[in-house]
Amino acid sequence: MSVAWALEADPKVLANQLVEASRDRPGWLETFAGELESRALGSQLRRFLDVWGLSASEAARLFGVSRQALSKWLAQGLPVDRLTTVADLAAATDLLVHHLKVDRIPAAVRRQADRLGGRSLVELVGAGDSRGVLDACRAMFDFGFAQA
């Protein structure tokens, strides 16, 4: 079924139509919204891999999954238990892109820092600490403490 027509529609009108059409199907809209979020974060995962300069093999190791599982995430969307992790990493990536030259990010995320207990941002990802990655990036660019 082709849904290219939906891209021409006003998103608000289309959302209203979906809400109306799903009234007799409890839970359908929530399932649809979850799938949409999963797919959107899948594209954010791809951006994270590209910006951080991570290969599929390296990323799969960091997430503790096979390369095939990672490929499935990129093609079909993320599993629910990975949504928060990828959202944290996407936000951290946004900060890095905003404050650093993109070609310097792969080296920066691999650099060990005393502030991170001698670990790098990539190592924090591998340890499953996506919130720590985001917090570290926020602290890195918190210029409120800069001295004049």
MODELLER restraints for C-alpha pairs under 7 A, 6 or more apart:
rsr = mdl.restraints
at = mdl.atoms
rsr.add(forms.Gaussian(group=physical.xy_distance, feature=features.Distance(at['CA:22:A'], at['CA:28:A']), mean=6.49, stdev=0.5))
rsr.add(forms.Gaussian(group=physical.xy_distance, feature=features.Distance(at['CA:22:A'], at['CA:29:A']), mean=6.56, stdev=0.5))
rsr.add(forms.Gaussian(group=physical.xy_distance, feature=features.Distance(at['CA:38:A'], at['CA:77:A']), mean=4.84, stdev=0.5))
rsr.add(forms.Gaussian(group=physical.xy_distance, feature=features.Distance(at['CA:38:A'], at['CA:78:A']), mean=5.03, stdev=0.5))
rsr.add(forms.Gaussian(group=physical.xy_distance, feature=features.Distance(at['CA:38:A'], at['CA:83:A']), mean=6.87, stdev=0.5))
rsr.add(forms.Gaussian(group=physical.xy_distance, feature=features.Distance(at['CA:39:A'], at['CA:76:A']), mean=6.64, stdev=0.5))
rsr.add(forms.Gaussian(group=physical.xy_distance, feature=features.Distance(at['CA:39:A'], at['CA:77:A']), mean=4.27, stdev=0.5))
rsr.add(forms.Gaussian(group=physical.xy_distance, feature=features.Distance(at['CA:39:A'], at['CA:78:A']), mean=6.73, stdev=0.5))
rsr.add(forms.Gaussian(group=physical.xy_distance, feature=features.Distance(at['CA:41:A'], at['CA:78:A']), mean=6.98, stdev=0.5))
rsr.add(forms.Gaussian(group=physical.xy_distance, feature=features.Distance(at['CA:41:A'], at['CA:83:A']), mean=6.99, stdev=0.5))
rsr.add(forms.Gaussian(group=physical.xy_distance, feature=features.Distance(at['CA:41:A'], at['CA:86:A']), mean=6.63, stdev=0.5))
rsr.add(forms.Gaussian(group=physical.xy_distance, feature=features.Distance(at['CA:41:A'], at['CA:87:A']), mean=6.83, stdev=0.5))
rsr.add(forms.Gaussian(group=physical.xy_distance, feature=features.Distance(at['CA:42:A'], at['CA:73:A']), mean=6.24, stdev=0.5))
rsr.add(forms.Gaussian(group=physical.xy_distance, feature=features.Distance(at['CA:42:A'], at['CA:74:A']), mean=5.17, stdev=0.5))
rsr.add(forms.Gaussian(group=physical.xy_distance, feature=features.Distance(at['CA:42:A'], at['CA:77:A']), mean=4.98, stdev=0.5))
rsr.add(forms.Gaussian(group=physical.xy_distance, feature=features.Distance(at['CA:42:A'], at['CA:78:A']), mean=5.82, stdev=0.5))
rsr.add(forms.Gaussian(group=physical.xy_distance, feature=features.Distance(at['CA:43:A'], at['CA:74:A']), mean=6.84, stdev=0.5))
rsr.add(forms.Gaussian(group=physical.xy_distance, feature=features.Distance(at['CA:44:A'], at['CA:90:A']), mean=5.87, stdev=0.5))
rsr.add(forms.Gaussian(group=physical.xy_distance, feature=features.Distance(at['CA:45:A'], at['CA:86:A']), mean=6.23, stdev=0.5))
rsr.add(forms.Gaussian(group=physical.xy_distance, feature=features.Distance(at['CA:46:A'], at['CA:74:A']), mean=6.70, stdev=0.5))
rsr.add(forms.Gaussian(group=physical.xy_distance, feature=features.Distance(at['CA:48:A'], at['CA:89:A']), mean=6.92, stdev=0.5))
rsr.add(forms.Gaussian(group=physical.xy_distance, feature=features.Distance(at['CA:48:A'], at['CA:90:A']), mean=6.23, stdev=0.5))
rsr.add(forms.Gaussian(group=physical.xy_distance, feature=features.Distance(at['CA:48:A'], at['CA:93:A']), mean=6.20, stdev=0.5))
rsr.add(forms.Gaussian(group=physical.xy_distance, feature=features.Distance(at['CA:51:A'], at['CA:102:A']), mean=6.78, stdev=0.5))
rsr.add(forms.Gaussian(group=physical.xy_distance, feature=features.Distance(at['CA:51:A'], at['CA:105:A']), mean=6.84, stdev=0.5))
rsr.add(forms.Gaussian(group=physical.xy_distance, feature=features.Distance(at['CA:51:A'], at['CA:106:A']), mean=6.98, stdev=0.5))
rsr.add(forms.Gaussian(group=physical.xy_distance, feature=features.Distance(at['CA:52:A'], at['CA:105:A']), mean=6.00, stdev=0.5))
rsr.add(forms.Gaussian(group=physical.xy_distance, feature=features.Distance(at['CA:52:A'], at['CA:106:A']), mean=4.66, stdev=0.5))
rsr.add(forms.Gaussian(group=physical.xy_distance, feature=features.Distance(at['CA:52:A'], at['CA:109:A']), mean=6.95, stdev=0.5))
rsr.add(forms.Gaussian(group=physical.xy_distance, feature=features.Distance(at['CA:53:A'], at['CA:106:A']), mean=5.22, stdev=0.5))
rsr.add(forms.Gaussian(group=physical.xy_distance, feature=features.Distance(at['CA:56:A'], at['CA:67:A']), mean=6.20, stdev=0.5))
rsr.add(forms.Gaussian(group=physical.xy_distance, feature=features.Distance(at['CA:57:A'], at['CA:67:A']), mean=5.81, stdev=0.5))
rsr.add(forms.Gaussian(group=physical.xy_distance, feature=features.Distance(at['CA:60:A'], at['CA:66:A']), mean=5.56, stdev=0.5))
rsr.add(forms.Gaussian(group=physical.xy_distance, feature=features.Distance(at['CA:60:A'], at['CA:67:A']), mean=5.34, stdev=0.5))
rsr.add(forms.Gaussian(group=physical.xy_distance, feature=features.Distance(at['CA:60:A'], at['CA:70:A']), mean=5.96, stdev=0.5))
rsr.add(forms.Gaussian(group=physical.xy_distance, feature=features.Distance(at['CA:62:A'], at['CA:125:A']), mean=6.30, stdev=0.5))
rsr.add(forms.Gaussian(group=physical.xy_distance, feature=features.Distance(at['CA:62:A'], at['CA:126:A']), mean=4.12, stdev=0.5))
rsr.add(forms.Gaussian(group=physical.xy_distance, feature=features.Distance(at['CA:63:A'], at['CA:126:A']), mean=6.28, stdev=0.5))
rsr.add(forms.Gaussian(group=physical.xy_distance, feature=features.Distance(at['CA:85:A'], at['CA:130:A']), mean=5.51, stdev=0.5))
rsr.add(forms.Gaussian(group=physical.xy_distance, feature=features.Distance(at['CA:88:A'], at['CA:130:A']), mean=5.81, stdev=0.5))
rsr.add(forms.Gaussian(group=physical.xy_distance, feature=features.Distance(at['CA:88:A'], at['CA:131:A']), mean=6.09, stdev=0.5))
rsr.add(forms.Gaussian(group=physical.xy_distance, feature=features.Distance(at['CA:88:A'], at['CA:134:A']), mean=5.87, stdev=0.5))
rsr.add(forms.Gaussian(group=physical.xy_distance, feature=features.Distance(at['CA:89:A'], at['CA:130:A']), mean=6.17, stdev=0.5))
rsr.add(forms.Gaussian(group=physical.xy_distance, feature=features.Distance(at['CA:89:A'], at['CA:134:A']), mean=6.59, stdev=0.5))
rsr.add(forms.Gaussian(group=physical.xy_distance, feature=features.Distance(at['CA:91:A'], at['CA:134:A']), mean=6.81, stdev=0.5))
rsr.add(forms.Gaussian(group=physical.xy_distance, feature=features.Distance(at['CA:92:A'], at['CA:133:A']), mean=6.79, stdev=0.5))
rsr.add(forms.Gaussian(group=physical.xy_distance, feature=features.Distance(at['CA:92:A'], at['CA:134:A']), mean=4.83, stdev=0.5))
rsr.add(forms.Gaussian(group=physical.xy_distance, feature=features.Distance(at['CA:92:A'], at['CA:137:A']), mean=5.90, stdev=0.5))
rsr.add(forms.Gaussian(group=physical.xy_distance, feature=features.Distance(at['CA:95:A'], at['CA:137:A']), mean=6.75, stdev=0.5))
rsr.add(forms.Gaussian(group=physical.xy_distance, feature=features.Distance(at['CA:96:A'], at['CA:105:A']), mean=6.95, stdev=0.5))
rsr.add(forms.Gaussian(group=physical.xy_distance, feature=features.Distance(at['CA:109:A'], at['CA:120:A']), mean=6.10, stdev=0.5))
rsr.add(forms.Gaussian(group=physical.xy_distance, feature=features.Distance(at['CA:109:A'], at['CA:121:A']), mean=5.01, stdev=0.5))
rsr.add(forms.Gaussian(group=physical.xy_distance, feature=features.Distance(at['CA:109:A'], at['CA:122:A']), mean=5.81, stdev=0.5))
rsr.add(forms.Gaussian(group=physical.xy_distance, feature=features.Distance(at['CA:110:A'], at['CA:120:A']), mean=5.22, stdev=0.5))
rsr.add(forms.Gaussian(group=physical.xy_distance, feature=features.Distance(at['CA:110:A'], at['CA:121:A']), mean=6.30, stdev=0.5))
rsr.add(forms.Gaussian(group=physical.xy_distance, feature=features.Distance(at['CA:110:A'], at['CA:122:A']), mean=5.74, stdev=0.5))
rsr.add(forms.Gaussian(group=physical.xy_distance, feature=features.Distance(at['CA:111:A'], at['CA:120:A']), mean=5.25, stdev=0.5))
rsr.add(forms.Gaussian(group=physical.xy_distance, feature=features.Distance(at['CA:112:A'], at['CA:118:A']), mean=5.30, stdev=0.5))
rsr.add(forms.Gaussian(group=physical.xy_distance, feature=features.Distance(at['CA:112:A'], at['CA:119:A']), mean=4.63, stdev=0.5))
rsr.add(forms.Gaussian(group=physical.xy_distance, feature=features.Distance(at['CA:112:A'], at['CA:120:A']), mean=4.13, stdev=0.5))
rsr.add(forms.Gaussian(group=physical.xy_distance, feature=features.Distance(at['CA:113:A'], at['CA:119:A']), mean=5.83, stdev=0.5))
rsr.add(forms.Gaussian(group=physical.xy_distance, feature=features.Distance(at['CA:113:A'], at['CA:120:A']), mean=6.13, stdev=0.5))
rsr.add(forms.Gaussian(group=physical.xy_distance, feature=features.Distance(at['CA:121:A'], at['CA:133:A']), mean=5.85, stdev=0.5))
rsr.add(forms.Gaussian(group=physical.xy_distance, feature=features.Distance(at['CA:124:A'], at['CA:130:A']), mean=6.90, stdev=0.5))
rsr.add(forms.Gaussian(group=physical.xy_distance, feature=features.Distance(at['CA:124:A'], at['CA:132:A']), mean=6.96, stdev=0.5))
rsr.add(forms.Gaussian(group=physical.xy_distance, feature=features.Distance(at['CA:124:A'], at['CA:133:A']), mean=6.30, stdev=0.5))
rsr.add(forms.Gaussian(group=physical.xy_distance, feature=features.Distance(at['CA:125:A'], at['CA:133:A']), mean=6.90, stdev=0.5))
